[in-house]
Amino acid sequence: MLPDGWKASTVGRSCSIKNSLRFPINSTDRQQQRGPYPYFGPTGVLDFLDHYRIDEPIALIGEDGDHFLKFKERQMTLFHDGKSNVNNHAHVIGDSEECLAKWFYYYYMHRDLTPVLSRQGVGRYKLTKAGLEELEILVPPINEQRQAIELLDVWGAAISSTEKLLENSWKQKKALMQALLPNSVDQQEILSLHAISERIQRTSDGAKHPVLMISSGAGFVRQNEKYSRFMAGKSLNDYVLLKRGEFAYNKGNSKLYEFGCIFPLEDYEQGLVPHVYVCFKLDERCAPDYFKYLFEADYLHDQLGALVNTGVRNNGLLNIRPADFMNVTVPVPSMARQKYIADVLTAASSEIKLLQKDLDALRLQKRALMADLLTGKRRIRMPQSTAQREAA
């Protein structure tokens, strides 16, 4: 049952679709028309132009693309209030007497559109104008829309502010890493990894251990969380049993680490990792956290690149032999210097983790608030005089 004053409608009946304001401009022409006004595509700003066709609040929703299936992680809608331009790959929604553009923006930000999409080949979908008009939408009184939008905007501002703080903290950490970590031309003791560590090749002891893999962006993660499957029985016989504080090199290339990445096991006492990982334990001359940040900074990039002689194999792994990997060289300053560098970078990392935790909480709160406000489960109490004017 709908709240008082709300109605179930469709975008075609209650919203103002303004696709006539769209105007495609190719990249060559845009280069000759650079200016201050944003030129939007379906998922963001593509350019800035010296003129504008739109000067009002608008919501945008993509007309085609492969992003529609990712509605839980990615926004389906954009909002802009001011002078702008839009290409022909996004539908334009303006304010109407019944529905504000920003209400539509929030309402369809993370909703599943697949029931009204048409296919455009493998993995590509199209939201036609007819499909857009069929989309169902709950429409409260305009003033209640404004009240809900204001509240959601507060959370949005808090999220944006935290995102900026997080971005600055990452920049600060990277600057500290560049300033503190030795580079390839520093004059100090350079030793091979083989000289300061022991390769680990122990296999499973038969006990129950988490099955782990390395993600270039997150370090060790459970294999079934990444691939929605669990390796069990004989398939684990060749896995390496890694213990807390020991390192593993994943020689799969990624956007973050072109020639593979190295992480220590920190969040588990023990875990099973694929036998293709090169695992090792540092000796007493080494502060593990110092080397964690050295590897995080991709110190070995050039050396590993020089070891790749036949590119990437069919399984996505680089052709780097374990023995060759263990012969790469690393700077080993005094223990005091290692610990100092590690302490500074750990403090910077802790700040990033706290900000990320705050950001995740704010996003979760906003999602919950949207679910309540956009369906009428939670209503904003309006002053009596305002409610009377709405009723009139």
N, C-alpha and C positions, 0 to 999 in steps of 0.2 A: 504494500500500500504506500502510495506516495505521500510525502509531507504536504500539509496545506499550502496551497499556492504554487506547487510544483506541477509540471506536466511532462508526460512522455511524448517526445516528438522525434523528428528526424532533422538532419542537417539541412536538407532541402527545404523543409517547411519553416524552420526557425532561424537559420543562419543566413548571412549575406555572402554568397560566393561571388567574388569579384575577379574572375579569371581574365576579364577584358583588360585589366591593368598590367598583365604580364607582357614582357617583351624580350625575346631572345636576342642576345648580342654575342657574336663570336669573339674568341680571345684576341684575334688580330685587331678587330675594331675597338675592343675595350682598351687595348694598349694606347690608342690615340685619344681616349676619353677619360683618362684617369682624373679622379677628383675625390671629394669627401663623402660621397653618398654610397651606402652599401648596395651591392648587387647580389641578391640571394639566389642560391640553388635550393634543391630540396632538403639538404642536410646542413646548410650553413652559408656563410658569406664566401662568394667566389672572387669578388673584386670590389673596387671602389671607383665610382664614376663621377663625372663633372656635372651630371644632371640627374633628375629624379622624375618618376612618373606617379609615385604614391606619396601621400603626406597625411597619413592617418594610422591608427593602430591596426595591425594586421596579424593574423595567425597564418602560418604556412604548414602544409602537409604535403609530402612527396607524391608525385604522380606515378613515378616508376622507379625501379631500383631493386636491390637485393637486401635492403635494410629492414623491410617490413617484418621479416621473420624474427628479428632481433629486438622486438618491442619491449621485452623485459629489461634489457641492458641499455638500449639506445632510445633516445627521444624520437618519437614519430612526428613531433610538431616543433615549430619555431615561433617566436613572437618578436615583433619589432614595433615600436611606437615612434614614428617620425618619418622623415624623408627617406625614401628607399626605392629600389628597383627589384624586380623578380623575373627570373627566366621562365621558360615554358615547361619546366619539369616539376613545378610545385603549384598546388592549388592555393589560391588566396582567399582567406576568410576575413571579412571586415565586421564591424559592429552592426547589429540590426536592432530593431525595436525590442525584440524578444531575447536576443542572445549576444553577449559581448564576445568579441574576438578572443579575448584572453580566457574567457570561460571555456571556449572550444579548445584553446591551446592546452589548458590544464586537463580538460576532460579526456582528450585523446593523446596525451603525452606518452602513455605507456599501455595503450589498449591494443588488443589483437584485431587487426583489420582483415584477416584472411577470408572471412565469409563473403566479403564484397570485392575481393581482388580477382583480376583475370590474369592468366598466365602469359608470359612473353618469353617462351623458351625455358631452358633448364635453369632453375634457381632465380629467375627474374619475374617480377610481378608488376601489375599496373593497377593503379587506383583511378578509374575513369571518373569523369564528372558525375555520371549517372550513379556509379558506385558510391561516390562521396555523398550524394544527395540521399542515398538509402541508409546511411549510417544513423543509428539510433542515438539519441542524446536526451538526458534529463535536463529540464530547463526550469530553474527557480525564478522568482521575481528578480528583476534587474538589480535592485538594491542589495538583495541577498547575494547575488553573484559578485557584486563589488566588494562586499564584506569578506566573503570567502577568498577572493583574489588577493585582497590586502593581507590577510593572514598568511596565505601561501607565499606571498612575496617576501614576507618577513623571514620565513625559513629559507627562501631562495637567496636572499641577501646574506644570511648567515653562512650558507653553503659556499657562495661565491667568495666571501671574505676568507673562509677557512681554506678554500682551494688556493687562493693567492698566498696565504701564509705558508701553505704546504709547498707550493712552487718555489717560494723564496728560500725555504729551509733546504730544499733539494739543491738549489743553486749554491747556497752557502756550504753545504757538505761537499759538493763537487769542487768548489774553490779551495776548501781545506785539503781535500785529497790531492789536488794539483800542487798545493804549497808544501804539504808535509811528506807525501810519499816520494821515495826516490824515483828518479827517471833513469833511462838507459845510459845517460852520460855521466851520472854521478860517480865520483871517485870514492869507492868504498868496497868492502869485501863482497864479491860476487861469487856465489856458489851454485852448483847444480842442485836441482831438486833431489836428485839421487843422493847427494852428499849429506843432505840435512833431513832426510826422511826415509821411512821404510815403506815399501809397497805392501798393501794389504790385499790378500787373496783368499782369506778364510771364507769357507762356504757355510751354509746354514747348519745350525746345530740341531735342527729338528724341532726346536721350540717355536711357539707362535710369536712371530714378529711382524710389525707393519711392513708392507711392501711399498717401497718408496721409489720415486723418480725425481729428477731435477728439472724444475721449470726455470728458464733463464730469468724470469721476472720475480720469482718468489722463493727460489731455493728448493729445498726438499718438500715434496707434497706426496700425499698418498696416491698410489697408482690408480686405485678405483675411483678417486675423486676427479681425476683428470680424464680418464677414459671410460668411466662407468662400467668397469669390469674388475674382477679380482683374480689374480694368478694364484693357483693353489696346486698342492700335490707335487708330482714329479717336475712340473715346470719351474719350481723354485730351487731345484737341486743345484743349478749352476749360479744362482744368485750369490752375491758377495754379502757377508754379514758385516755391516759397518757399525762402529760404536761412536758414542758421543765424542766430539772433538776431532774425529778423523775426517779427512777431506776426500772428495770424489770429483773427478773431471768427466763431464759429459761432453763428448766430442761431436755432438750434434750442433750444426750451425743454426743461428737464430738472428732476428733483427737486432737484438741487444748485443749479442756476442757472436761475431762472424765466424770465429774459429773455436767455438765451444766455451763452456763456462765451468768454474770451479767453486764449490760451496762446501763448508764444513757442516757436519751433522750437529745441530744444536737443540732441536725441539724434541728429540727422542733419545732414549738411552741406547737403543740398538734398532737397526732396521735392515731390511734386505733390499739391495739395489742391483740393477742389471749387471751382468758380468762384463759387459762392454765398457762400463765405467772404469777409469783408472783410479784406484783408491790408494791413499797413502796416509801415513801418520808422521807428523813432524817430530823432530827430536827436541832435547831439552834446551838447545840454543835458540829455539823459536817461540815467540809469543803468538799463539794461534790467531788472536784477533787482528794482529798486525798483518798477517798473511791473508786473512779473510778480506781485509780492505784492499790489500795489494791486488788480489785476484778480482775483486769487485770492480776495481779501476781498470781492468783489462790490461794489466801490465804485460802479460805474455802475448798480446795480440800479434806483434810482428814476428816473434819467434815461432809461434804456432803456424802463422801464415807461411813461413818459410818451409815448414815441414810438410805442408800439403802439396803432394806432387801429382795426384790424379783426380783432384776435385772431390765431389761428394758421391758416395756410393748410393746404390738403389734404396738402402734403408735410411738415407738421410744423414749418415754418419761420415765424418771426415776421415780420410785415410791417414791417420796419424798412429804410428805404432806405439804401444805403451813404453817400450824402452827409449824411444826417441823423446816422448813426452817427459820422462823422468830425467832426461839430460838437459832440459831447458834450465836457464840460469835465473836466479833471483837475488836481489840485494838483501844482505843480512847485516843490518847495523847492530849496534850494541843492544843488549836486552833492555837497558834503561830507555834508549831511544825508541825501540819497538813498542814498549809499554806506553810511553808518552803519546806516540802517534795513535795507538789503539784507543787510549782513553779519550783523546780529543774527538776522534771520529765516532766512538761509541756514544758520547754525549750528543753529538749532532744527529746520530741515527735514532736515539731515544726521543728526541724532539719530533722527528719525522713520524715515528710510530704513534706518539700521542696525538699529533694533529690528524693522522690518518684515522685513528680511532674516533676522534671527535667528528670528522667528516662522515665516516660510515654511520655514526649514530644520527647525525643530522639528516642524512639522506633517508635513513630508515624511518625517522620520525615524520619527515615530509611525505613519504609514501603512505604511511598510516593515516596521516591527516587528510591527504588527498582522497583516500578511499572512503573516509567518513564524510567529508564536506561535499564531495562531488556526487554522492548518492543520497544525501539528506539524513544519513545516520546520525550525524552531529550537525546541529544547526546553530548559527550565531544569533544570539539574542539581540534584536534590534530595539532601539528606543521606541516607546509606544507611539510617539508622534510620527516617526518614520514609517512604522508599520501601518499606521492609519492612512498615510499618504499613498503607500503602496496599494492598499486595499481599494482606495478611491480610484 
